[in-house]
Amino acid sequence: MSYPIISHCPVCDETLKVTRLHCSKCHTTIENEFELTKLAALSGEQLHFVEVFLACRGNIKEVEKELGISYPTVRGKLNDVVSSLGYEVKKKSNVDEKSVVAMLESGEISAEEALRLLKDE
């Protein structure tokens, strides 16, 4: 039985390193110090979001539909993943007000979501 890999120590929360790889077919074992990828540090929920985001080819409207969440929630989850991967989350300084109004008029977002976008949350 295999378990999902963990990336942080459950005792001190320090980043773990893989020190042993084993082939279950031929029983070859390799020992050394291997680093986990940045993606291994994502939570299960974040990984699921990334999978859906990629399957939708980055189309936020499709991600909204697939996950049943709002545009600001998709952006928030995306920012969370970007931050967890160690990258700086850049705030949009100029929100395209026309597109926010268009999304509001078409019913894609609620008035509250439009306000959040215009306030650049």
N, C-alpha and C positions, 0 to 999 in steps of 0.2 A: 504494500500500500504506500502510495506517495502522498506527501503533504505539500501544500503551496509553500514556496520559499518565503521566509521572513527576511526583512532587510535591516531591522534594528533589534538590538539586544532587549529582551523582555525585562531585564534587571536594571540596566543603566541607560538604555535608549541610545547607546553608541551604535554607529553603523557596523554591521557584521561583514565579514569577509568569508568567502567560500574557500575552504582549504582542502577539499577532497572531492574528486569526481570519480564515479564508478559506473562501469558498463554492466548492466544486469545480464547481458547475453554471454559475453566472454569473460566477465569478472575482472577485467583490467581496471586497476585503480590508479589514479594520478593524484599525487599530493603536491600542493604548492599554495600560494596565496593568490586567489583570483578575486577580482572586483566585480560586484554586481553592476548591471547597467542602471542608468538613471530611472528607466521605466520600472525596474524591480522595486524601487522605493515608493511607487504609487500604491494607494490603498486599492482594495478590490473595487470599490465604487468608482474611483477615479479611472481605473483601468477599463472598466465597463464603458464609462463615458468616452474614453479615447477610442475604443473599438467602434462604438456607434458613430462618433465623429468622423472617423476614417472611412467607415462603410458608407456614410453619407457624403463622402468626399469634401468635407468641410462646409457643406451647405447648412447654415444654421437653421433655416426654415425646416429642412428635412430632419435635423436633429430634434427640433421642437416637437415635430409630429411623432417621431419615433419614440421619444421619451415622455411625451405628454407634458412638457414643461414650457415655460414662457421664454421669450427671447432674452430678457435680462438674466434669467436663471441659467440659460445656456452659456451666456457670456461669463457669468460668475463662476460656473464650473470650469470653463476653459481657462479663466484667469487663475483659478486654484491649481489646476494641473500645471500650467506654465510656471507658477511660483514653486510648486513642489519639485519641479525638474531643475530648479536652481536658476531660473531666468527671471529677469526683472519684468514685472507686469507694467506695461506702459499705459498710462491713462490717455484716453483720447482728449486732446485739448479742444478740438473743434468738432462738435457733433453736427452732423448734417441734419439740420432742423427740417428741411423739406422731406427727407426720407422718413424721419420720425412721424411727421404729420401724415405722410402718405400711408405708413403702416397703421397709424391710429385710425385714419379714415376707412381703410380696407378691413379693419377689425382684426388685424394680425396681433396688435398689442392693445392693452387696456390704457385708460387715461393715466392710471398710476404708473404703469410701466413707461409710458411716454414721458411723464414728469421725471422719472428716475434717469432715463436716457438723456434728457435735456440738462439735468443737473450733473450728468457725467458720472454716475455711480458705476 
